[in-house]
Amino acid sequence: MIRVGGHAFARVKGERDYVVLARLRTPGPHPVLLISGQTSIANLAGAKYLAANVEALIKTYGTDGEFCLILRVVDAETYGSGWTELVADHFAEASRRTTGTSDERPT
């Protein structure tokens, strides 16, 4: 399960997988890119989405902008990593600091 803020993205085997594709700024000159999927196919789908949409992402977020995209891999058993849809950009929620006890995990 991927959780971002109040949203939860559960894998449904054979129907949909999710992947997080994020770009974060660092103190240095290069951003950090994160691809974290629920399956290996979802990881590949995230990398393919990034490669296919790099120009559109730069147009939308610029070269320094941050994002945290949730992507849905549709019917991976049939299409593999070939059919990926953008669900939403949840950067604001993903970057929000949480408070609580040490027993709680941030969402």
C-alpha positions as CSV (number, residue, x, y, z in Angstrom):
1,M,0.0,0.0,0.0
2,I,1.2,3.5,-0.9
3,R,-0.1,6.2,1.4
4,V,0.2,9.9,0.8
5,G,-1.6,12.2,3.2
6,G,-5.1,11.0,3.4
7,H,-4.9,8.9,0.2
8,A,-4.2,5.2,0.0
9,F,-3.3,3.4,-3.2
10,A,-3.7,-0.4,-2.9
11,R,-2.4,-2.9,-5.4
12,V,-5.1,-5.1,-7.0
13,K,-3.2,-8.0,-8.5
14,G,-3.9,-8.4,-12.2
15,E,-5.8,-5.1,-12.3
16,R,-3.6,-2.2,-11.1
17,D,-0.3,-1.4,-9.4
18,Y,1.0,2.0,-8.3
19,V,4.3,3.7,-8.4
20,V,5.6,6.9,-6.9
21,L,7.7,9.1,-9.2
22,A,9.2,12.0,-7.3
23,R,11.8,14.7,-7.9
24,L,13.3,16.4,-4.8
25,R,15.8,19.3,-4.5
26,T,19.0,18.7,-2.7
27,P,21.6,21.2,-1.4
28,G,23.8,20.3,-4.3
29,P,23.3,21.0,-8.0
30,H,21.4,17.8,-8.9
31,P,17.9,16.7,-7.8
32,V,17.1,13.3,-6.5
33,L,14.7,11.2,-8.6
34,L,12.8,8.5,-6.8
35,I,10.9,5.7,-8.5
36,S,9.2,3.3,-6.0
37,G,6.6,0.9,-7.2
38,Q,4.6,-1.9,-5.6
39,T,6.1,-4.4,-8.1
40,S,9.1,-4.7,-10.4
41,I,6.8,-4.0,-13.3
42,A,5.6,-0.8,-11.6
43,N,9.2,0.3,-11.1
44,L,9.9,-0.2,-14.8
45,A,6.7,1.6,-15.7
46,G,7.8,4.5,-13.6
47,A,11.1,4.7,-15.4
48,K,9.4,4.4,-18.8
49,Y,7.0,7.2,-17.8
50,L,9.8,9.4,-16.8
51,A,11.7,8.8,-20.0
52,A,8.7,9.3,-22.2
53,N,7.5,12.4,-20.4
54,V,10.6,14.2,-19.4
55,E,9.9,17.2,-21.6
56,A,6.4,17.6,-20.4
57,L,7.6,17.3,-16.8
58,I,10.2,20.0,-17.4
59,K,7.5,22.2,-19.0
60,T,5.2,21.7,-16.1
61,Y,7.6,21.8,-13.1
62,G,10.7,23.5,-14.6
63,T,14.2,22.3,-14.1
64,D,14.2,22.9,-10.3
65,G,10.6,22.1,-9.5
66,E,9.6,19.3,-7.2
67,F,6.9,16.7,-7.6
68,C,5.5,13.5,-6.2
69,L,3.5,11.8,-8.9
70,I,1.3,8.8,-8.2
71,L,1.1,6.6,-11.4
72,R,-1.2,3.7,-11.9
73,V,0.0,0.8,-14.0
74,V,-3.1,-0.7,-15.7
75,D,-3.5,-4.4,-16.1
76,A,0.2,-5.3,-15.8
77,E,-0.5,-8.9,-16.4
78,T,-1.7,-8.1,-19.9
79,Y,0.2,-4.9,-20.8
80,G,3.3,-5.2,-18.6
81,S,4.8,-1.8,-18.0
82,G,3.2,-0.4,-21.2
83,W,0.1,1.3,-19.9
84,T,0.6,3.9,-17.2
85,E,-1.7,6.7,-16.1
86,L,-1.0,9.7,-14.0
87,V,-3.3,9.7,-10.9
88,A,-2.2,13.0,-9.3
89,D,0.7,15.1,-8.0
90,H,0.7,14.7,-4.2
91,F,3.9,16.7,-3.5
92,A,2.2,19.1,-1.0
93,E,0.9,16.2,1.1
94,A,4.0,14.1,0.7
95,S,6.3,16.9,1.8
96,R,4.2,17.9,4.8
97,R,6.0,17.1,8.1
98,T,4.0,15.0,10.5
99,T,4.1,15.1,14.3
100,G,3.5,12.3,16.7
101,T,5.3,9.8,18.8
102,S,8.2,7.7,17.7
103,D,5.9,4.7,17.3
104,E,4.0,6.4,14.5
105,R,5.2,6.3,10.9
106,P,4.7,9.4,8.7
107,T,2.1,9.0,6.0
